[in-house]
Amino acid sequence: MSLDRLSNDDHLPSGRDKNKTTSNDALQFIPRRGRLVALGTKAEIRHRDVQTIFAYIAEIPQKSTSGVLRAIDISIREHEKEPINLQHLKRVIKPEQLPTYPERAANEVLRIAIPTERTGPDLDLSTCPPEMSKVQDAVREESQATLYLFLCPTTSVPHAILSTLLNTLMPSQDSVIQTIRVPKYPPISSSQAEEWSQNYWPTVDRKYNPFGPQPSVIEKARRDILPRVSHLMGLALEAGKKVKERSMGLGIGAVIVERGESIVVAGDGRRVSGKFRAPDGGDKPARGQGNPMAHAVMRAIALVARKRRDLLAEYPPSVIGEDAGQSLSADTGWQEDRFLDKPLTALEREIYNGGSMKPGGYLCVDMDIYITHEPCIMCSMAILHSRFGNVVYGSRRVGTGALCAEREDIDIISGVDGPGRGLGYGLFWRQELNWRLLAWQWLDDDDDEYGYLEYDTHV
């Protein structure tokens, strides 16, 4: 269903007011206000804090730079046992570019002092033409100009070999080999590269992220999502409220869009079966977490599958009637309606019947999903295996969510803050999995609208 049918205002305030969309009663909802934040991958979070190794640097005459570098590279190829890729570090810098190393441990300074032999007295410039003084100044400046060279990691070439090498190449120079700490891995942002350049060694920002999606990909997706995210998050929130009002599930909703058009909406249906209804109408179901196959994400994907089937020639299109939700009553058995792949509310039915889906598609390729809450491990893997392009969620689920790669150490039973932070699952972008997608959090200006869920509730 086109977003134009849902609302014509891109700047509606959040909260409860009269400025709801009014295409019809079923589609009344309030677009949200907030901001969109891209999630960091697990590898990005792991490498957010710098990991360093020891390396050798040396100050040498500028005129000797190229020869020394060639000799060092030959020595590295000869002696290095485990190659380390440090192409993110500048190889040659000027003395004024040398960091002050405020956080560096005391350097081990190893000197190679070779005295320069004098072969005769200094030249008396008073007996030379006036321009000779200018020539001498230029020669002295050139001979005194030095550069700092990044030689190699300390594990690549033994110090004794480096000392002998520099002694052989520059027998008349005083050379100093220093041991410093340098970042082992490339930076993941321009700000990180700048920080490392100031604290460790000049670092190159190649605008390439080795641990997650490239910045250009993220920005392109952001521009595509921003025009409609407030509407879709409002629609997902409304879908969750509708099922909660009917005691079918928790206030959790999901919207799936294809090329900007919403095609299905699903609310949480974990309590539709009588076995899982809360006996006193409270938040806790009669049995555990309720029907896991009726989570909002699972239902939304199941509705897409039903629409895919309807697009096949051998299946006639199915228009869901008014009694669709009523047919899945509390008395229906667990085995009969566990997937709940039919709309439960008028809102779900309106979107399902009105949203068109292009034929010939595969799974949920070229689709995005918007969810009120961070999905659990099961639903996150379902999103992954369904081949979505983007996933956007609203409320963070610290204890049970599986998309965020950063986990706060909170005890899952007591909900008490622990000593620090750790790594979460970050399932949306893992090298060992066969699909990756972009994940975002919608930081709503009024997150109280998402309601309270128990800490250990799986969304």
C-alpha positions in Angstrom: 0.0 0.0 0.0 1.4 3.4 -1.0 2.5 5.7 1.8 0.4 8.4 0.2 -2.7 6.6 1.4 -1.5 6.5 4.9 -0.5 10.1 5.5 0.3 13.3 3.7 2.2 15.0 6.6 5.9 14.3 7.1 6.2 16.3 10.3 3.4 15.1 12.6 4.3 15.3 16.3 4.6 12.2 18.4 2.3 11.5 21.3 -1.5 11.2 21.5 -3.3 13.9 19.7 -6.0 14.4 17.1 -3.6 14.7 14.1 -3.9 11.0 13.1 -4.0 9.9 9.5 -7.5 9.6 8.3 -7.6 7.4 5.1 -10.1 5.3 7.0 -10.7 4.1 10.5 -8.5 1.0 10.2 -5.5 3.1 9.1 -5.5 5.7 11.8 -2.1 6.0 13.3 0.4 8.7 14.4 3.7 9.0 12.6 6.6 9.1 15.0 9.3 11.7 15.6 12.8 10.6 16.4 16.2 9.9 14.7 17.6 7.0 12.8 20.9 5.4 14.0 22.9 2.8 12.1 23.9 -0.2 14.3 27.6 -1.1 14.6 28.6 -4.6 13.6 30.1 -7.0 16.1 33.5 -6.7 14.5 33.2 -2.9 14.6 32.4 -3.0 18.3 35.2 -5.4 19.0 37.7 -3.1 17.2 36.3 0.2 18.5 39.0 0.2 21.2 42.4 0.3 19.7 44.5 -2.9 19.7 48.2 -2.2 19.5 51.4 -4.0 18.7 55.1 -2.9 19.1 57.0 -1.7 16.1 60.3 -0.1 15.2 60.7 3.5 13.9 63.9 5.4 13.1 65.0 8.9 12.2 67.2 8.9 9.1 68.5 11.5 6.6 65.9 12.3 3.9 68.3 11.5 1.1 68.6 7.9 2.4 64.9 7.2 2.7 64.2 5.2 -0.4 67.3 3.0 -0.1 66.6 2.2 3.6 62.9 1.4 2.8 63.9 -1.0 0.0 66.4 -2.7 2.3 63.9 -3.0 5.1 61.3 -4.6 2.8 63.8 -7.2 1.6 64.7 -8.0 5.2 61.1 -8.3 6.2 60.4 -10.8 3.4 63.4 -12.8 4.5 62.7 -12.9 8.2 59.0 -12.4 8.8 57.2 -15.6 9.9 53.6 -14.3 10.3 52.9 -11.3 8.0 51.0 -8.4 9.5 49.1 -6.0 7.2 49.8 -2.5 8.4 49.0 -0.6 5.2 46.8 1.8 7.3 50.0 3.3 8.8 52.1 5.9 7.0 55.5 4.6 6.1 57.3 8.0 6.1 56.5 11.1 8.1 58.2 14.5 8.8 59.5 15.2 12.3 56.7 17.6 13.0 54.2 14.9 12.3 55.6 12.7 15.1 52.9 12.2 17.8 53.7 13.2 21.4 52.6 9.7 22.5 50.6 10.8 25.6 49.4 7.3 26.3 52.5 5.4 25.1 54.5 3.3 27.5 58.1 4.3 28.0 60.0 3.7 24.7 63.0 1.4 24.6 65.5 3.6 22.8 68.3 1.7 21.1 71.1 3.8 19.7 73.5 3.0 16.9 76.2 5.7 17.2 78.8 5.7 14.4 81.2 8.7 14.7 81.9 10.6 11.5 85.6 10.8 10.6 87.0 14.2 9.7 89.3 14.2 6.7 90.4 17.9 6.8 89.9 21.4 8.2 86.8 23.4 7.6 86.7 25.5 4.5 87.4 29.3 5.0 84.4 30.9 3.4 86.0 34.4 3.6 88.3 33.4 0.7 85.4 32.1 -1.4 82.9 34.0 -3.7 79.8 35.5 -1.8 77.4 33.0 -3.4 79.3 30.1 -1.9 77.8 30.9 1.5 74.3 30.5 0.1 75.3 27.2 -1.5 76.8 25.9 1.8 73.6 26.8 3.7 71.5 24.9 1.1 73.8 21.9 1.3 73.7 21.9 5.1 69.9 22.2 5.2 69.6 19.2 2.7 72.1 17.1 4.6 70.5 17.8 8.0 66.9 17.2 6.8 65.6 14.0 8.4 62.4 11.9 8.2 60.9 9.3 10.5 60.5 5.9 9.0 58.1 3.2 10.1 60.4 0.2 9.8 58.4 -2.9 10.8 56.7 -4.7 13.7 59.1 -5.9 16.3 58.2 -9.5 15.5 59.1 -9.2 11.9 62.8 -8.5 12.0 65.1 -8.9 15.0 66.6 -5.7 16.4 70.2 -6.9 15.9 69.6 -7.3 12.2 68.0 -3.9 11.9 71.0 -2.4 13.7 73.5 -4.0 11.4 71.4 -3.0 8.3 71.3 0.7 9.2 74.9 0.6 10.2 75.8 -0.8 6.8 73.6 1.6 4.8 74.6 4.7 6.7 78.0 4.2 8.2 78.5 8.0 8.8 75.2 8.7 10.5 73.9 8.5 14.1 70.8 6.4 13.8 68.2 5.9 16.6 65.8 2.9 16.6 62.8 3.4 18.8 60.1 1.0 19.9 56.5 2.4 19.9 53.0 1.1 20.0 50.9 1.2 16.8 47.3 0.3 15.9 47.2 -3.3 14.6 44.0 -2.9 12.6 42.7 -0.2 10.3 40.5 2.5 11.6 36.7 2.3 11.1 36.1 6.0 10.8 37.8 9.3 10.1 37.6 10.4 13.7 39.3 7.2 14.8 42.1 7.6 12.3 42.6 11.2 13.5 42.7 10.1 17.2 45.2 7.3 16.4 47.4 9.7 14.4 47.6 12.0 17.4 48.3 9.3 20.0 50.2 6.5 18.2 51.4 7.0 14.6 50.0 8.9 11.6 47.2 6.6 10.3 45.5 6.7 6.9 41.8 6.8 6.6 41.1 5.0 3.3 37.3 5.4 3.6 37.1 1.6 3.7 35.5 -0.3 6.6 36.9 -3.8 6.9 34.5 -4.7 9.7 31.1 -3.8 8.4 29.2 -2.1 5.6 30.9 0.7 3.8 30.0 4.3 4.7 28.7 5.1 1.2 26.3 2.1 1.5 25.0 3.2 4.8 24.4 6.8 3.7 22.6 5.6 0.5 20.3 3.4 2.7 19.8 6.3 5.1 18.6 8.6 2.4 16.2 5.9 1.2 14.8 5.1 4.7 14.4 8.6 6.2 11.5 9.9 4.1 9.2 7.1 5.3 10.6 5.7 8.6 8.4 7.9 10.9 5.2 6.7 9.1 6.2 3.1 9.1 7.2 3.1 12.8 3.9 4.7 13.6 2.1 2.0 11.6 4.1 -0.8 13.3 3.2 0.7 16.7 -0.4 0.9 15.8 -0.4 -2.8 14.7 1.0 -3.8 18.1 -1.7 -1.7 19.9 -4.5 -3.4 17.9 -3.6 -6.9 18.9 -2.9 -5.9 22.5 -6.4 -4.3 22.7 -7.9 -7.7 21.7 -5.6 -9.6 24.1 -4.1 -11.5 21.2 -0.5 -10.6 22.1 1.9 -8.0 23.3 2.1 -4.5 21.9 4.6 -5.5 19.3 4.1 -4.7 15.6 6.0 -5.2 12.3 5.6 -3.7 8.8 7.2 -5.1 5.6 7.8 -2.8 2.7 8.8 -3.5 -0.9 10.4 -0.7 -2.8 8.8 1.8 -0.5 5.3 0.4 -0.5 3.9 -1.4 2.6 2.6 -4.8 1.7 1.9 -6.5 5.0 1.5 -5.5 8.7 1.4 -7.9 11.6 1.0 -7.6 15.3 2.2 -10.1 17.9 -0.2 -13.1 18.2 1.5 -15.2 20.8 -1.7 -15.4 22.9 -4.3 -16.2 20.2 -4.3 -19.8 21.2 -6.2 -20.5 24.4 -3.2 -22.3 25.8 -1.2 -19.1 25.9 -3.7 -16.5 27.0 -3.0 -14.8 30.3 -5.6 -16.2 32.7 -6.1 -12.8 34.5 -5.6 -10.6 31.5 -2.1 -9.6 32.7 1.1 -9.5 30.8 2.3 -13.0 31.6 0.8 -15.7 29.4 -0.4 -18.9 30.8 2.5 -20.9 29.4 6.0 -19.4 29.1 6.5 -16.9 26.3 3.4 -17.9 24.4 3.4 -19.2 20.8 6.8 -18.4 19.4 5.7 -18.9 15.8 3.2 -16.0 16.3 5.8 -13.3 17.0 5.1 -10.2 15.0 8.2 -10.8 12.7 7.3 -14.5 12.1 3.7 -13.5 11.3 4.7 -10.7 8.9 7.1 -13.1 7.0 4.3 -15.7 6.9 1.9 -13.1 5.4 4.5 -12.3 2.7 4.7 -16.1 1.9 0.9 -16.2 1.6 1.0 -13.3 -0.8 3.8 -14.9 -2.8 1.7 -18.0 -3.1 -1.3 -16.0 -4.3 0.8 -14.5 -7.1 1.5 -18.0 -8.6 -0.8 -18.9 -11.5 -2.0 -22.1 -9.9 -3.3 -20.3 -6.8 -6.2 -17.9 -7.0 -5.7 -14.6 -5.2 -7.1 -14.7 -1.6 -8.9 -11.6 -0.3 -9.1 -11.8 3.4 -12.6 -11.1 4.7 -14.0 -9.5 7.8 -14.1 -12.8 9.8 -10.4 -13.6 9.3 -9.4 -12.6 12.8 -12.5 -14.2 14.3 -11.7 -17.5 12.7 -8.6 -17.7 14.9 -10.4 -17.7 18.2 -9.1 -18.6 21.6 -10.7 -22.0 21.4 -8.7 -23.0 18.3 -6.1 -25.7 18.9 -2.4 -25.0 19.0 -1.7 -27.3 15.9 -4.3 -25.5 13.8 -3.2 -21.9 14.0 0.4 -21.8 15.2 1.6 -19.8 12.2 -1.2 -17.3 12.1 -0.6 -16.4 8.4 -3.9 -14.5 8.1 -4.6 -11.0 9.3 -5.9 -10.7 12.8 -7.2 -7.1 12.8 -8.8 -4.7 10.5 -5.6 -2.8 10.1 -3.7 -6.0 9.1 -6.5 -6.9 6.7 -6.6 -3.5 5.1 -2.8 -3.5 4.3 -2.8 -7.1 3.2 -5.6 -6.6 0.7 -4.5 -3.2 -0.5 -0.7 -3.6 -0.7 0.5 -5.0 -4.1 3.6 -7.1 -4.4 5.6 -7.6 -7.5 5.5 -11.2 -8.9 8.5 -13.3 -9.5 10.3 -12.3 -6.3 12.4 -14.5 -4.0 11.7 -14.7 -0.3 12.0 -11.1 1.0 14.7 -9.9 -1.3 14.3 -6.1 -2.0 12.2 -5.8 1.1 12.7 -3.9 4.4 11.1 -4.7 7.8 10.2 -2.2 10.5 9.6 -3.4 14.0 8.5 -1.7 17.2 11.0 -3.7 19.3 14.4 -5.4 18.8 13.7 -9.0 17.7 14.8 -12.1 19.5 17.3 -14.6 18.2 14.7 -16.7 16.4 13.1 -13.7 14.7 16.5 -12.2 13.9 17.6 -15.3 12.1 14.2 -15.5 10.3 14.9 -11.9 9.1 18.4 -13.0 8.0 17.3 -16.1 6.2 14.4 -14.2 4.5 17.0 -12.0 2.8 15.8 -8.6 3.9 17.8 -5.5 2.9 17.2 -3.4 6.0 15.7 -3.9 9.4 14.6 -1.0 11.6 13.5 -1.4 15.2 12.4 1.0 17.9 12.8 -0.2 21.5 16.0 -1.9 22.4 15.8 -5.3 24.1 18.9 -5.5 26.1 18.3 -9.0 27.6 16.8 -10.8 24.6 17.5 -8.8 21.4 19.8 -10.3 18.8 20.5 -7.5 16.4 22.5 -5.0 18.5 26.2 -6.0 18.7 26.8 -4.1 22.0 25.4 -5.8 25.1 25.1 -4.1 28.4 25.9 -6.4 31.3 22.5 -6.7 33.0 21.5 -9.8 34.8 18.6 -11.4 32.8 16.8 -12.5 35.9 17.1 -9.5 38.2 17.6 -6.8 35.6 20.4 -5.2 37.7 23.2 -3.4 36.0 26.4 -5.4 35.9 30.0 -4.1 35.9 30.4 -3.1 32.3 29.5 -3.8 28.7 30.1 -6.8 26.4 29.4 -8.0 22.9 25.9 -8.8 21.8 24.9 -11.1 19.0 24.9 -8.5 16.1 23.3 -11.1 13.8 22.6 -8.7 11.0 26.3 -8.6 9.9 28.4 -11.6 10.8 31.2 -12.9 8.5 30.3 -16.5 9.3 26.7 -16.2 8.1 25.6 -16.4 4.5 23.6 -13.1 4.4 24.2 -9.6 5.7 21.8 -6.7 5.9 21.8 -3.2 7.4 20.3 -2.7 10.8 19.0 0.5 12.3 17.5 1.7 15.6 14.7 4.4 15.6 15.3 6.5 18.7 11.8 7.7 19.3 11.3 11.1 21.0 8.5 9.4 23.1 9.7 5.9 23.7 7.0 5.5 26.5 4.5 4.8 23.7 6.2 1.4 23.1 4.9 0.2 26.4 6.6 -1.9 29.1 7.8 -5.4 28.4 9.3 -7.8 31.0 13.1 -7.8 30.8 13.2 -11.5 29.7 10.4 -11.2 27.0 11.4 -12.4 23.6 10.1 -10.2 20.8 
